[in-house]
Amino acid sequence: MQDVIPAATTETSTETNPASTARIATHPIHPMLVSFPIACFVGTLLTDLAYWKTAEMMWADFSAWLLFFGLVMGGLAAIAGLVDFLSNRSIRALPPAWFHMIGNVVVLVLALFNSFVHSRDAWTSVVPSGLILSALTVIVLLFTGWMGGSMVFRHHVGVMN
């Protein structure tokens, strides 16, 4: 006897995906901005490692600039994310949203402290304090990225129907 595969149903769900409030047309702003601070903070860790191995001042300068740009773009991404978080009750009801938001605040605080540390004299700005803060920032970013991905792929936050 052949297995019968049921035909796909065409019924639509009455439940809509949690929409992003901060958007340009239908494109959410927060996901557009988050790649910049992520790249900058990961880049800071890499340039800190390069400075640690070479003691070449250029790498410490790169780290300071990456931290500055990452903080600026992270602040803009945080504003867009906070608008989405505060303006949509269904987003606030998701546990990953809280972990994502609190974790990203921790990332920005770590990066700010790291920026202050990197403003010191070159060797003491990177080894060991700056390097440790850069590594912690990236570790927390991995967690918050996972939570952000969970919100998009599992809970469909900001995904068009």
BATISE-166163 format. One record per residue (C-alpha): x, y, z. Coordinates in steps of 0.25 Angstrom, whole numbers, plus 5000, padded with zeros to 4 digits. Example, Ala and Ser with C-alpha at 12.3 -4.5 7.8 and 13.67 -1.06 7.14 Angstrom:
2
> u,v,w
> 5049,4982,5031
> 5055,4996,5029
//
This chain:
161
> u,v,w
> 5000,5000,5000
> 5005,5014,4997
> 5007,5024,5007
> 4998,5036,5005
> 5004,5050,5007
> 4994,5060,5011
> 4993,5072,5003
> 4999,5085,5008
> 4988,5093,5015
> 4986,5108,5011
> 4980,5113,5024
> 4987,5125,5029
> 4991,5128,5043
> 4984,5139,5050
> 4996,5141,5059
> 5006,5151,5052
> 5021,5151,5055
> 5025,5162,5064
> 5029,5174,5056
> 5040,5183,5057
> 5036,5197,5060
> 5049,5204,5057
> 5050,5202,5042
> 5052,5208,5028
> 5040,5205,5020
> 5039,5190,5024
> 5053,5188,5027
> 5057,5187,5042
> 5068,5197,5046
> 5074,5189,5057
> 5079,5177,5049
> 5085,5186,5039
> 5093,5193,5049
> 5098,5182,5058
> 5108,5176,5048
> 5117,5189,5050
> 5119,5188,5065
> 5121,5173,5064
> 5132,5175,5053
> 5138,5186,5061
> 5139,5178,5074
> 5144,5166,5068
> 5154,5174,5060
> 5158,5180,5073
> 5161,5167,5079
> 5169,5163,5067
> 5177,5176,5067
> 5180,5174,5082
> 5185,5160,5079
> 5194,5166,5068
> 5199,5177,5077
> 5202,5167,5088
> 5210,5158,5079
> 5218,5170,5071
> 5218,5182,5081
> 5215,5190,5068
> 5208,5203,5072
> 5200,5203,5060
> 5191,5191,5065
> 5188,5199,5078
> 5184,5211,5070
> 5175,5202,5061
> 5169,5196,5074
> 5165,5210,5080
> 5159,5214,5066
> 5151,5201,5065
> 5146,5203,5079
> 5142,5217,5077
> 5134,5213,5064
> 5128,5201,5070
> 5123,5209,5082
> 5117,5219,5073
> 5110,5209,5064
> 5107,5200,5076
> 5100,5212,5082
> 5091,5214,5069
> 5088,5199,5069
> 5084,5200,5083
> 5075,5211,5081
> 5068,5204,5070
> 5067,5191,5078
> 5062,5198,5090
> 5051,5205,5081
> 5047,5191,5076
> 5047,5185,5090
> 5039,5196,5097
> 5029,5198,5087
> 5025,5184,5085
> 5019,5176,5096
> 5020,5162,5089
> 5035,5165,5087
> 5037,5168,5102
> 5029,5155,5105
> 5041,5146,5099
> 5051,5142,5109
> 5062,5143,5098
> 5059,5157,5096
> 5063,5160,5110
> 5076,5153,5110
> 5079,5159,5097
> 5076,5173,5102
> 5083,5172,5115
> 5095,5165,5109
> 5097,5176,5099
> 5097,5186,5110
> 5108,5178,5116
> 5115,5178,5103
> 5115,5193,5102
> 5119,5195,5116
> 5131,5186,5114
> 5135,5193,5101
> 5134,5206,5108
> 5143,5202,5119
> 5152,5196,5109
> 5152,5209,5102
> 5157,5216,5115
> 5167,5205,5117
> 5172,5207,5102
> 5174,5222,5104
> 5186,5219,5113
> 5200,5217,5109
> 5201,5207,5098
> 5207,5194,5105
> 5198,5196,5118
> 5186,5199,5109
> 5186,5186,5103
> 5194,5176,5111
> 5187,5170,5119
> 5175,5178,5123
> 5171,5182,5109
> 5173,5169,5103
> 5164,5162,5114
> 5153,5173,5112
> 5153,5170,5097
> 5152,5155,5099
> 5141,5157,5109
> 5133,5166,5100
> 5134,5156,5088
> 5130,5145,5097
> 5117,5152,5102
> 5115,5156,5087
> 5115,5142,5084
> 5104,5139,5094
> 5095,5152,5090
> 5097,5148,5075
> 5091,5134,5079
> 5080,5141,5086
> 5077,5150,5074
> 5077,5139,5065
> 5068,5131,5073
> 5058,5143,5073
> 5059,5144,5058
> 5059,5129,5054
> 5051,5123,5065
> 5041,5134,5069
> 5041,5141,5055
> 5043,5155,5061
> 5044,5165,5050
> 5041,5155,5039
> 5031,5158,5029
> 5019,5149,5028
//
